Amino acid sequence: SVEALKLLAINHRKRAAAVQKELEQQGLAEDRSEEVADLGPGGIASDEDLPEDSDSLSGVSDVTSEQVCGLGADRV
């Protein structure tokens, strides 16, 4: 579902921010603020950017919330 995808995107963004912070502390970070700004508010695409036909997400609609919730941080 779209909500599950948004939750995965938020989770991914949080992990990416943590990695970016660690790299900044080590002086290895690149400035990626423009890339993040292109994603819009919250760092994810707006609903208008999502395809109207959920089947066009090629298999994503087959993923159940139980499968999404069962994914460990090391597998996402």
C-alpha positions in Angstrom: 0.0 0.0 0.0 1.0 3.6 -0.4 1.1 4.0 3.4 3.5 1.1 3.8 5.8 2.6 1.1 5.7 6.0 2.8 6.7 4.4 6.1 9.6 2.6 4.4 10.7 5.9 2.8 10.6 7.6 6.1 12.6 4.8 7.7 15.1 4.9 4.9 15.4 8.6 5.1 16.1 8.4 8.9 18.9 5.8 8.3 20.3 7.9 5.5 20.4 11.0 7.8 22.2 9.0 10.5 24.8 7.8 8.0 25.2 11.3 6.6 25.7 12.7 10.1 28.4 10.0 10.8 30.1 10.9 7.5 30.0 14.6 8.4 31.6 13.9 11.7 34.4 12.0 9.9 34.7 14.8 7.3 33.7 12.5 4.4 30.3 13.8 3.6 29.2 15.3 0.3 26.7 18.1 0.3 23.5 16.5 -0.9 21.0 19.1 0.2 19.9 19.8 -3.4 19.0 16.2 -3.9 16.9 16.1 -0.8 15.2 19.4 -1.7 14.1 17.9 -5.0 12.2 15.3 -3.2 9.8 17.8 -1.7 8.5 18.2 1.9 9.4 15.3 4.1 11.8 13.9 1.5 9.3 11.7 -0.3 7.3 12.2 -3.4 3.9 13.8 -3.2 0.8 11.8 -3.9 0.5 13.5 -7.2 3.8 11.8 -8.2 2.5 8.4 -7.5 0.9 6.4 -10.4 -2.8 6.3 -10.4 -2.8 2.5 -11.2 -1.3 0.8 -8.2 -0.6 -2.3 -10.3 1.9 -0.2 -12.2 4.2 -0.4 -9.2 5.1 -3.9 -10.4 4.6 -6.3 -7.5 4.7 -3.8 -4.7 0.9 -4.2 -4.2 1.6 -7.9 -3.4 3.6 -7.0 -0.3 1.5 -7.4 2.9 1.8 -5.2 5.9 2.9 -8.2 7.9 5.8 -8.7 5.5 6.8 -5.0 5.7 6.6 -5.1 9.5 8.7 -8.3 9.6 11.6 -6.8 7.8 14.6 -6.1 10.0 16.7 -3.0 9.7 19.5 -5.1 8.1 17.2 -6.2 5.3 15.6 -3.0 4.1 
